[in-house]
Amino acid sequence: MMLDNVLIVAGTEEKAALFKEILSRNTYKEIVTVRNCGEARRLMIERDFDLCIVNTPLSDEFGADFALHAAFDGVCQVIMIVKTELYDEVSSKVEEYGVLTVAKPMKRQIFWSALKLAGASFRKTEWLKNENKKLLHKIECMQLIDRAKCILIQYLNMSEAEAHRYIEKQAMDMRMTKKQVAESILKTYEN
C-alpha cells in the first residue's frame, strides 16, 4: 500500500504549490491543500489521509498541536516543516509520537528523503495493523472453540481432550473450520 491521499497544510497557495510540485514526481490518488489547522481538522473528521504535510507556522496556530492530532487521530504519517532555529525544540516534542520534522529552508532532496521515510513507516504500520487483525481473529476463534468445548463438557460429559478431538473430527468430516463447528455447537446448546 502506498501513501495515496495527501493533505497539505500550508499558509499560502505558493507554499502549497511547492509541495505539490515535489509530490508530482510520485503518483498519488489525491492531493488536498488547506490554509490552516482548523480547516485541516474539519477535513480529517470527514475523511482519512495517508500523509499530512504541515508547513509551519500557520495563521491559526503554529502547527505542532495539529501535527500531533493528525498522527494520533488521523492515523496517518505526518511531516512537519519548521524553521531551522525552532527545529530542535519542536522535533524533540513531536518526533516521539512519530511526526517527522524537516528544517527549512529545506532542500528538495531532504524533503524527498522524508517522503520516502514516511512511506516506509506507513507500510510498516499497515503491515502491523494487518498482523494485529489476524491475531485478534485467531483469539476470537480460540475463544469460540473453548466455549464450545465447555458446552460439550457440560452437556455431553466429555473430557476436555474428548471435546477437542470431537470438534477437530467434525471439522474434518464436514469440511468446515473448527470455528464453524464451534458456532454450530453454540447455536445448538445455547438456545
Backbone hydrogen bonds in HBPLUS format (Angstrom, degrees):
<---DONOR---> <-ACCEPTOR-->    atom                        ^
c    i                          cat <-CA-CA->   ^        H-A-AA   ^      H-
h    n   atom  resd res      DA  || num        DHA   H-A  angle D-A-AA Bond
n    s   type  num  typ     dist DA aas  dist angle  dist       angle   num
A0029-LYS N   A0004-ASP O   2.94 MM  25  5.07 122.1  2.28 116.8 133.3     1
A0030-GLU N   A0004-ASP O   3.25 MM  26  6.56 168.5  2.26 149.7 149.3     2
A0050-ASP N   A0005-ASN O   2.86 MM  45  5.32 149.1  1.96 138.0 148.1     3
A0051-LEU N   A0005-ASN O   3.20 MM  46  6.50 155.6  2.26 157.7 158.5     4
A0006-VAL N   A0030-GLU O   2.90 MM  24  6.24 169.3  1.91 158.8 162.0     5
A0032-VAL N   A0006-VAL O   2.83 MM  26  6.18 169.1  1.84 162.8 164.7     6
A0007-LEU N   A0051-LEU O   2.87 MM  44  6.30 158.5  1.92 153.2 160.1     7
A0053-ILE N   A0007-LEU O   2.80 MM  46  6.25 161.4  1.83 162.9 169.4     8
A0008-ILE N   A0032-VAL O   2.74 MM  24  6.10 164.4  1.77 164.0 169.3     9
A0034-VAL N   A0008-ILE O   2.91 MM  26  6.36 154.0  1.98 166.2 173.2    10
A0009-VAL N   A0053-ILE O   2.75 MM  44  6.05 171.3  1.76 175.4 177.6    11
A0055-ASN N   A0009-VAL O   2.89 MM  46  6.13 176.0  1.89 170.4 171.0    12
A0010-ALA N   A0034-VAL O   3.09 MM  24  6.48 156.2  2.15 169.3 164.1    13
A0016-ALA N   A0012-THR O   3.14 MM   4  6.43 160.6  2.18 146.7 152.3    14
A0017-ALA N   A0013-GLU O   2.82 MM   4  5.98 151.3  1.91 144.7 152.8    15
A0018-LEU N   A0014-GLU O   3.14 MM   4  6.43 145.4  2.27 142.3 150.1    16
A0019-PHE N   A0015-LYS O   3.37 MM   4  6.76 159.8  2.41 148.6 151.8    17
A0020-LYS N   A0016-ALA O   2.93 MM   4  6.21 159.2  1.98 152.0 158.7    18
A0021-GLU N   A0017-ALA O   2.89 MM   4  6.05 153.6  1.96 145.9 152.5    19
A0022-ILE N   A0018-LEU O   3.11 MM   4  6.43 156.4  2.17 147.2 152.9    20
A0023-LEU N   A0019-PHE O   2.87 MM   4  6.07 160.8  1.91 151.7 157.5    21
A0024-SER N   A0020-LYS O   2.89 MM   4  6.02 128.7  2.16 140.1 153.3    22
A0024-SER N   A0021-GLU O   3.27 MM   3  5.11 134.2  2.49  90.2 102.4    23
A0025-ARG N   A0022-ILE O   3.34 MM   3  6.05 168.3  2.36 114.7 118.2    24
A0026-ASN N   A0023-LEU O   2.95 MM   3  5.67 164.6  1.98 122.9 127.8    25
A0040-ALA N   A0036-ASN O   3.19 MM   4  6.43 158.0  2.24 143.4 150.1    26
A0041-ARG N   A0037-CYS O   2.80 MM   4  6.01 157.7  1.84 152.5 157.6    27
A0042-ARG N   A0038-GLY O   3.09 MM   4  6.36 164.2  2.11 151.0 154.7    28
A0043-LEU N   A0039-GLU O   2.98 MM   4  6.19 158.8  2.02 149.6 155.7    29
A0044-MET N   A0040-ALA O   2.91 MM   4  6.12 150.8  2.00 147.8 155.8    30
A0045-ILE N   A0041-ARG O   3.16 MM   4  6.45 127.6  2.45 141.3 153.8    31
A0045-ILE N   A0042-ARG O   3.23 MM   3  5.30 142.1  2.39  97.4 108.0    32
A0046-GLU N   A0043-LEU O   3.13 MM   3  5.30 125.1  2.44  98.7 111.8    33
A0047-ARG N   A0043-LEU O   3.12 MM   4  6.40 143.6  2.26 147.8 158.0    34
A0077-GLN N   A0050-ASP O   2.96 MM  27  6.15 165.8  1.98 144.5 140.2    35
A0052-CYS N   A0077-GLN O   2.80 MM  25  6.21 147.5  1.90 156.8 167.8    36
A0079-ILE N   A0052-CYS O   2.87 MM  27  6.31 160.6  1.91 160.3 166.2    37
A0054-VAL N   A0079-ILE O   2.83 MM  25  6.25 162.8  1.86 159.2 165.0    38
A0081-ILE N   A0054-VAL O   2.77 MM  27  6.11 165.4  1.79 159.3 163.4    39
A0056-THR N   A0081-ILE O   2.95 MM  25  5.89 160.9  1.99 157.1 161.1    40
A0058-LEU N   A0061-GLU O   3.16 MM   3  5.51 140.2  2.33 141.2 151.5    41
A0067-ALA N   A0063-GLY O   2.92 MM   4  6.10 154.3  1.99 145.0 152.5    42
A0068-LEU N   A0064-ALA O   3.02 MM   4  6.31 156.8  2.08 150.0 155.1    43
A0069-HIS N   A0065-ASP O   2.92 MM   4  6.17 157.7  1.97 146.6 153.4    44
A0070-ALA N   A0066-PHE O   2.78 MM   4  6.05 160.2  1.82 156.8 161.4    45
A0071-ALA N   A0067-ALA O   2.96 MM   4  6.15 153.4  2.03 143.7 151.1    46
A0072-PHE N   A0068-LEU O   2.91 MM   4  6.12 153.9  1.98 151.2 157.7    47
A0073-ASP N   A0069-HIS O   2.76 MM   4  5.63 146.7  1.87 151.8 159.7    48
A0074-GLY N   A0070-ALA O   3.07 MM   4  4.61 125.7  2.38 105.7 120.8    49
A0100-LEU N   A0078-VAL O   2.89 MM  22  6.15 155.7  1.95 169.9 161.7    50
A0080-MET N   A0100-LEU O   2.74 MM  20  6.13 164.5  1.76 164.6 169.2    51
A0102-VAL N   A0080-MET O   2.90 MM  22  6.25 153.5  1.97 156.9 160.0    52
A0082-VAL N   A0102-VAL O   2.97 MM  20  6.34 159.0  2.02 158.4 165.3    53
A0104-LYS N   A0082-VAL O   2.72 MM  22  5.84 138.6  1.89 151.5 156.8    54
A0086-LEU N   A0083-LYS O   2.94 MM   3  5.43 148.1  2.04 114.9 124.6    55
A0087-TYR N   A0083-LYS O   3.06 MM   4  6.10 118.6  2.46 145.3 161.3    56
A0084-THR N   A0104-LYS O   3.05 MM  20  5.52 137.5  2.24 168.5 155.8    57
A0087-TYR N   A0084-THR O   3.18 MM   3  5.01 149.7  2.28  99.0 108.0    58
A0090-VAL N   A0086-LEU O   2.94 MM   4  6.02 176.0  1.94 171.1 172.5    59
A0091-SER N   A0087-TYR O   2.81 MM   4  5.77 165.8  1.83 156.0 160.9    60
A0092-SER N   A0088-ASP O   3.09 MM   4  6.04 152.6  2.16 140.4 147.1    61
A0093-LYS N   A0090-VAL O   2.98 MM   3  5.28 137.0  2.17 104.9 117.2    62
A0094-VAL N   A0090-VAL O   3.10 MM   4  6.40 148.6  2.20 153.2 162.5    63
A0095-GLU N   A0091-SER O   2.94 MM   4  5.36 162.8  1.97 143.8 148.1    64
A0097-TYR N   A0094-VAL O   3.01 MM   3  5.52 155.1  2.08 114.0 122.0    65
A0099-VAL N   A0094-VAL O   3.39 MM   5  5.53 160.1  2.43 137.2 132.2    66
A0098-GLY N   A0095-GLU O   2.96 MM   3  5.05 164.0  1.99 111.4 113.4    67
A0110-ILE N   A0107-LYS O   3.07 MM   3  5.38 123.9  2.40 104.3 117.8    68
A0111-PHE N   A0107-LYS O   3.12 MM   4  6.51 161.3  2.16 155.5 160.7    69
A0112-TRP N   A0108-ARG O   2.76 MM   4  5.97 158.4  1.80 152.6 159.5    70
A0113-SER N   A0109-GLN O   2.92 MM   4  6.12 149.8  2.01 140.0 147.8    71
A0114-ALA N   A0110-ILE O   2.98 MM   4  6.30 153.2  2.05 145.7 153.0    72
A0115-LEU N   A0111-PHE O   2.88 MM   4  6.23 149.7  1.97 148.9 157.6    73
A0116-LYS N   A0112-TRP O   3.02 MM   4  6.34 154.3  2.09 145.8 152.2    74
A0117-LEU N   A0113-SER O   2.93 MM   4  6.22 156.3  1.98 149.9 156.6    75
A0118-ALA N   A0114-ALA O   2.86 MM   4  6.09 156.4  1.92 147.3 153.9    76
A0119-GLY N   A0115-LEU O   2.91 MM   4  6.16 153.2  1.98 146.7 154.1    77
A0120-ALA N   A0116-LYS O   2.95 MM   4  6.22 158.7  2.00 148.5 153.9    78
A0121-SER N   A0117-LEU O   2.92 MM   4  6.10 161.4  1.95 150.9 156.1    79
A0122-PHE N   A0118-ALA O   2.86 MM   4  6.00 153.7  1.92 145.5 153.1    80
A0123-ARG N   A0119-GLY O   2.98 MM   4  6.21 163.5  2.00 150.8 154.4    81
A0124-LYS N   A0120-ALA O   3.05 MM   4  6.25 158.6  2.10 146.6 152.5    82
A0125-THR N   A0121-SER O   2.92 MM   4  6.12 159.5  1.96 148.4 154.2    83
A0126-GLU N   A0122-PHE O   2.88 MM   4  6.13 159.4  1.93 152.5 158.1    84
A0127-TRP N   A0123-ARG O   2.96 MM   4  6.15 157.2  2.01 146.7 152.9    85
A0128-LEU N   A0124-LYS O   2.94 MM   4  6.20 160.0  1.98 150.4 155.7    86
A0129-LYS N   A0125-THR O   2.88 MM   4  6.15 153.4  1.95 148.4 156.1    87
A0130-ASN N   A0126-GLU O   2.98 MM   4  6.23 158.5  2.02 149.4 154.6    88
A0131-GLU N   A0127-TRP O   2.92 MM   4  6.21 157.8  1.97 150.7 157.1    89
A0132-ASN N   A0128-LEU O   2.88 MM   4  6.05 154.6  1.94 146.0 153.2    90
A0133-LYS N   A0129-LYS O   2.96 MM   4  6.26 153.8  2.03 147.6 154.2    91
A0134-LYS N   A0130-ASN O   3.01 MM   4  6.31 157.6  2.07 148.5 154.3    92
A0135-LEU N   A0131-GLU O   2.95 MM   4  6.23 160.2  1.99 151.1 156.2    93
A0136-LEU N   A0132-ASN O   2.89 MM   4  6.13 159.3  1.94 151.4 157.2    94
A0137-HIS N   A0133-LYS O   2.94 MM   4  6.13 154.2  2.01 147.0 154.0    95
A0138-LYS N   A0134-LYS O   2.91 MM   4  6.17 155.9  1.97 147.4 154.3    96
A0139-ILE N   A0135-LEU O   2.90 MM   4  6.16 156.7  1.95 150.0 155.9    97
A0140-GLU N   A0136-LEU O   2.94 MM   4  6.14 157.8  1.99 144.6 150.9    98
A0141-CYS N   A0137-HIS O   2.93 MM   4  6.22 158.0  1.98 150.2 155.8    99
A0142-MET N   A0138-LYS O   2.96 MM   4  6.21 160.3  2.00 148.5 153.8   100
A0143-GLN N   A0139-ILE O   2.89 MM   4  6.15 154.5  1.96 151.5 158.3   101
A0144-LEU N   A0140-GLU O   3.02 MM   4  6.30 159.5  2.07 150.1 155.0   102
A0145-ILE N   A0141-CYS O   2.94 MM   4  6.17 165.3  1.96 154.8 158.9   103
A0146-ASP N   A0142-MET O   2.88 MM   4  6.04 156.7  1.93 145.8 152.5   104
A0147-ARG N   A0143-GLN O   2.91 MM   4  6.16 155.2  1.98 147.5 154.1   105
A0148-ALA N   A0144-LEU O   2.90 MM   4  6.19 157.6  1.96 149.7 156.1   106
A0149-LYS N   A0145-ILE O   2.87 MM   4  6.14 153.3  1.94 147.4 155.1   107
A0150-CYS N   A0146-ASP O   2.98 MM   4  6.25 157.8  2.03 147.0 152.5   108
A0151-ILE N   A0147-ARG O   3.00 MM   4  6.33 150.4  2.09 146.0 154.1   109
A0152-LEU N   A0148-ALA O   2.96 MM   4  6.28 160.3  2.00 151.4 156.4   110
A0153-ILE N   A0149-LYS O   2.86 MM   4  6.11 155.6  1.92 152.7 159.9   111
A0154-GLN N   A0150-CYS O   2.86 MM   4  6.01 157.0  1.91 145.2 151.8   112
A0155-TYR N   A0151-ILE O   2.77 MM   4  5.88 178.7  1.77 162.3 162.7   113
A0156-LEU N   A0152-LEU O   2.90 MM   4  5.17 146.5  2.02 127.2 137.8   114
A0163-ALA N   A0159-SER O   2.92 MM   4  6.14 162.0  1.95 153.0 157.6   115
A0164-HIS N   A0160-GLU O   2.98 MM   4  6.15 156.0  2.04 145.5 152.3   116
A0165-ARG N   A0161-ALA O   2.95 MM   4  6.18 165.9  1.97 149.9 153.4   117
A0166-TYR N   A0162-GLU O   2.81 MM   4  5.97 156.1  1.86 149.1 156.4   118
A0167-ILE N   A0163-ALA O   3.05 MM   4  6.27 164.2  2.08 150.2 152.8   119
A0168-GLU N   A0164-HIS O   3.05 MM   4  6.31 166.8  2.07 153.5 157.3   120
A0169-LYS N   A0165-ARG O   2.82 MM   4  5.96 162.8  1.85 153.2 158.1   121
A0170-GLN N   A0166-TYR O   2.88 MM   4  6.05 163.6  1.91 152.6 157.3   122
A0171-ALA N   A0167-ILE O   2.99 MM   4  6.13 156.2  2.05 146.7 153.3   123
A0172-MET N   A0168-GLU O   3.03 MM   4  6.33 155.5  2.09 147.0 153.3   124
A0173-ASP N   A0169-LYS O   2.80 MM   4  5.96 175.3  1.80 160.1 161.8   125
A0174-MET N   A0170-GLN O   2.88 MM   4  5.77 159.4  1.92 146.1 151.8   126
A0176-MET N   A0171-ALA O   2.90 MM   5  4.68 157.2  1.96 135.7 142.6   127
A0175-ARG N   A0172-MET O   3.30 MM   3  5.04 152.7  2.38  95.5 103.4   128
A0181-VAL N   A0177-THR O   3.09 MM   4  6.46 158.7  2.13 151.5 157.0   129
A0182-ALA N   A0178-LYS O   2.87 MM   4  6.05 161.0  1.90 147.3 153.0   130
A0183-GLU N   A0179-LYS O   2.84 MM   4  6.11 158.7  1.89 152.0 157.7   131
A0184-SER N   A0180-GLN O   2.99 MM   4  6.20 153.3  2.06 144.5 151.6   132
A0185-ILE N   A0181-VAL O   2.92 MM   4  6.25 157.2  1.98 153.1 159.3   133
A0186-LEU N   A0182-ALA O   2.88 MM   4  6.14 164.0  1.91 153.8 158.3   134
A0187-LYS N   A0183-GLU O   2.89 MM   4  6.04 155.5  1.95 146.0 153.1   135
A0188-THR N   A0184-SER O   3.00 MM   4  6.21 155.0  2.06 146.1 152.3   136
A0189-TYR N   A0185-ILE O   2.99 MM   4  6.19 167.6  2.01 158.6 160.7   137
A0190-GLU N   A0186-LEU O   2.86 MM   4  5.44 150.7  1.95 144.7 150.7   138
